[in-house]
């Protein structure tokens, strides 16, 4: 049985089991040293000490190619062809490099032969894949077949500076794809929940729309303006309230399900953010966390949770029968929690590097 937590007073939805039939991830092969970035003036020593990153992963491969590669790998891992996919969702937070009317989900439909799938491209910040998974769980009983969820981001071009465009996060390049099914898989989604904090949307909104996109990626600027207006507490107090609500529901669900977390994946944010928010509340729920992976990868946008899950499974940190808690967060603002139970270790390596 899969339990979905629904926002507001709607409570929980208890559904047929939803399984991860396959998983594939890739991160940029090139390793960018934080020390080198400091020496070249890309990143300040003070911010580096606060954030705690050491290595950031960079890819030369463009987003459409990364998304196609990781999708084909997931299909191969599931021993499925594209025509088995009935729901296809593409998620990203950065520019995909083509004209904005071009649709990555349609591209994947075309390349994978998933003609009969319901396909769309989705944008909901770094929490997009988690929200797509909840949506797929609700849709699968209607569509049948399998759902392919793909997230890919490469943080270059369009004026984006992976070191300085944001505050408290440095960005690494990655892609991830998972196939969900109502049939058996290597892991099962036991619980998924989402919490919204819409008053924080202003953190990522400029004071006025910029149709020339001169400052489209000045995330640090919009954050600074928001914090100057309301003070640091305007973020951390609202975040803490939302995290407490999500945490309370999650711990209650763990008790009802009779399971414990072996490992927890929290967003690959800098230590200054995570230590006061995600890590503070969710790390105590499991024996192992992915902070070291975050420090040597960078924030990958929408792929953090699946990149973390892949690393835990490939390394043998999580064994069959054990649970992983995935915590997501994204501009909007939204928070998510998901409990995944590993049923068996796949007979393939989930995580790879990409040029």
N, C-alpha and C positions, 0 to 999 in steps of 0.2 A: 504494500500500500504506500502511495505517495501522498504526503500532506502538503497542501499549499496554504500558506498564510495569506489572507486577503486584507488589504488596508481598511482601516476604519472599523466599523462594527460588524462587518460581514463574517468575521471569524475565520474558521478553517474549512477548506474543501478537501475531502478525503476521496482519493481517486484510485484507479487501477495502478499497479506499479509502473513506473517509468524508468527505463534502463539506459545507460550509456552503452551503446553497441560498439562504438569505436571512438578513439581520440587521437589526434595528431597535433603537434605543435612544432614551431620552428622559431628560433631567435637569430638575430644577425650574428654572423660569424666573427666579424671584426670587433675587437675589444678596445674600447676607448678608455684610457687611463684618466681618472679624475686628477691625479697629480699633474699629468701633461696638460689637461685643460686649464688648471690653475696657472701653470707656468706660462701658457700662451695667452692668459688674460680672458679666457672664455667663462670662467667660473671663479667666484671669490673664495678665498681660504676660509673666511668666516662662515659663508653659506655651506661650504663643503663639510666643515666640522659639525654644523647643525644637522645636515641631511644624512650624513653617514654613508653615502655611496662611495664605492672604490673603483668599479668598472661599469661601463655602460656599453650595451651591445648595439652594433650598427650593421645595417644591411644595405647592400647596393641594389638588391632586387626591388623592383617596384611593387606597389600594393596589389594590383590585379594579378601579377604573376605569383606573388606569395600566397594570395588567397586561393588561386587555382591549384597550386602545388600542394598546399596543406589539405585542400578538399579532396583531391585525388588520392592522397595518402590515406585519409580517413576512410574513403570508400573502399580502397584496397584492403585496409585493416579490417573492415567489416565484411569483406567479401561480397560487396554489393556493387551494382552498376547505378548510374545516375537515374535510370527510369524507376528505381525503387523509392526515390525521394518524392515525398508529397508536400513537404513544407521546407522552404529554403529561406534562411534569413542571413543577410550580410550586415555586419556591424563595424563601424569605424568611428574614430573621433577626429582624425586628421584628414586632410585633402588626399584624394586618391589619384590626383594628377591628370585627370581628364575633365572635359567640360562638365559642368555641374548637372546638366540634364541627363548625362550618361548614368546608367544604373548598374552598379557592381553586381547586384543580385541577378539581373537579367544576363549579364556576362557569364556568371557561373552556371545559370540555367543552360545557356548555349554551349559552353565548353564541356559541361558534365553530362549533357544529354538528359537533363532533368526537365523536359518539356512540360510534363504534367504536374509539376509542383506549383504550389502557391508560393510565390517568391516576392520578397521585398527587401529593400535596403533600409536600415534602421539607424537612427541617431538618438542616443540618450546618454551621452557622456560615457565614462569608463565603466559604468554599470550595465551597459547595453547587452552584453552576452548573457548576463544573469537574468535580465528581464526577458530576453528572447527565449531562454530556457523555460521560464515560467509560462510564457505564452504558448510555447510548443507543447508543454505538458497538457495544457487545456485544449489545444487544437487537435492533438493526435487522435483522440477517440472519434473525431469527426472526419479527419482527412484519411486516417489509416496510413499504412506504409511507415516510412521513417522520416525524421526531420533532420536536416543538416543545418547546423549553426556555425557560422564562420565569422571570425573577427580578425582584422589585419590593420596594422598601422606602421607607417614609416615616417619618422618625424624630421623630414627635410623638405625644402622647397616651400613656396608660398610665403616666405618670410618667417617661417617657424625656426626658432633657435632652441635646440633641445636642452641647452644649458641655461638659457636666460629668459625664455618666453613665459615661463611660469615661476611660481614661488613655492619652494618646499618640495619640488619634484624635478627630477631630471629624467629625460625620456629615452627609452631603448626601443629598438625595432623588433617586432614579433608578429606572428600569425598563429591562430589556433582554430581547429575545427573539431566539432564533436557531432556524432550521430546519435540521436535519441530514438527510442523505439518502445513500443508496448510489449515487444517480444523480449526474450532473454538477452542479456548483455554481460559485460565483465564487471559492471558496477550498477548500483541502483540509487536513484534519488529518493531518499527517505523523507526529506522535508525541504521546503523552499519558502521564503518569506521576503517581503519588501517593505520598506518604510520610506515615506516621502517627507522631505523638509523643503517645501517649495519657496519659503521665504529666503532661502539661500541662492535662488536662481540669479540674483543680482550680482553675485560674485563673478559671474562670467559674462555679464552684459555691460557693454560700453554705455556711457551716459547718453549718447546719440548713435543711431545706426551709421556705419561708415560704408557706403555703397562702393567706394573705391578700394576698400579692403586694405587701406594703408596700415591699419593697426589691428588687423583681424586676429593676430596671434599674440597680442600684448595681454596675455592672461594675467601677468604680474601686475599690470596697470589697473585692470578692473578689480583685482583682489585688493590692491592697496587702497583704491577709492572706496571700496565697500568697508574695509576695516577702519579707514580714517573717519568715515561717516558714523559708524556704530561702535567702534572700538573692537579690540580683539575678542571680547566676550560675545559680540554679535555673531561670530562664527562658532567659537568653541562651546558656548552655552547651548545654542540650537543643536549643534552636532551631538553634544552629550545627551540632551534630552531624547533625540532620535535614536541614538545608540542604546540608551537605557531601555527604551521600549522594545527595540529589536532583540536586545540581549535577554530581556525578561521572557519574551515569547519563545526564543530559541532554547533557553535553559529549561523552560517548562516542557517544550516538545521533546528534548533529549530525555527528560525524566519519563514522559509518557511512552516514548519509544523504547526505553530501557537500554539506551546506548550511550557510549562515551566517545569523545573525540581523541583519536590517536594523534592527529595533526590538524593544524589550522593554517589556512592561507589568508592573509590579510593583504589589502592593496599595497603595491610596491611603492608606497609614498616614502618621502624622506623621514628620517627618524624623528625629527622635530614635530611632524604632524602625527605620525603613527603612534609614537610613544604616549601622546596625550589623548588619543582617540581609539583607533582600532586595536592596537596592541594592548593598551591598558585594560580593555574590557574583554577581549576575546582570546588573547594568548593564554590566560589561566584555564580556559576550557579544554586544553589539549596538552599533551606532553611535548610536542614538537611544533615549531613555527617555521616560516619561510623567510625570516628577516635576512639571513645570509644570502639567499638567492636574490632577494630584492637588491641588496647592496652590490651585487656583482652582475646585475642585469639592467637595472633602471626600470622606471615605470613604463609599462608597455601599452598604456591606454586600456583598451577593452580586454586584453588577453591575460592579464595578471593571474586570474584565478585558475585558468586552465593550464597556463605555463607552470604554476606552482603545483597543481595536481599531478601533471605529467612527471615533474621532477621527483615528487614523493613516491610515485609508483615505480618509476624506472630504477630509482636508487634502492628500492626494497625497504624504504623507511616505513611504508604502510603495507601490511600483509592482508591476505584474504580474511574477511570477517571484520576488519577494522574500519573505522569511519574517519573521514576528512571533513572538516568544516570549512566552507568557502565563504569568505566575507567580501562583499563588493561595495563599491561606492562610486558615485559619479555626479558630475555637474547636473544640477536640476532642482534640488539636490536629492539623490536617492541612495538608500543603503539596502543591501540584500544579505541574506544568510541562506546557505544551502548545506545540507548534510548528505554526503555521498558515502555509501558503504561499498567497499571493494569486495566483490564476490570471488574474483580470481585475478591473478596477474596476467595481463595479455602476453602472448608469445611473440611480441614485437616491441622494439624500442619506440616509445611514444614521442620523445623529444629529439629533435635534430637541429642542426645549425643550417643556416641558409646564407649564401654569398650576397 
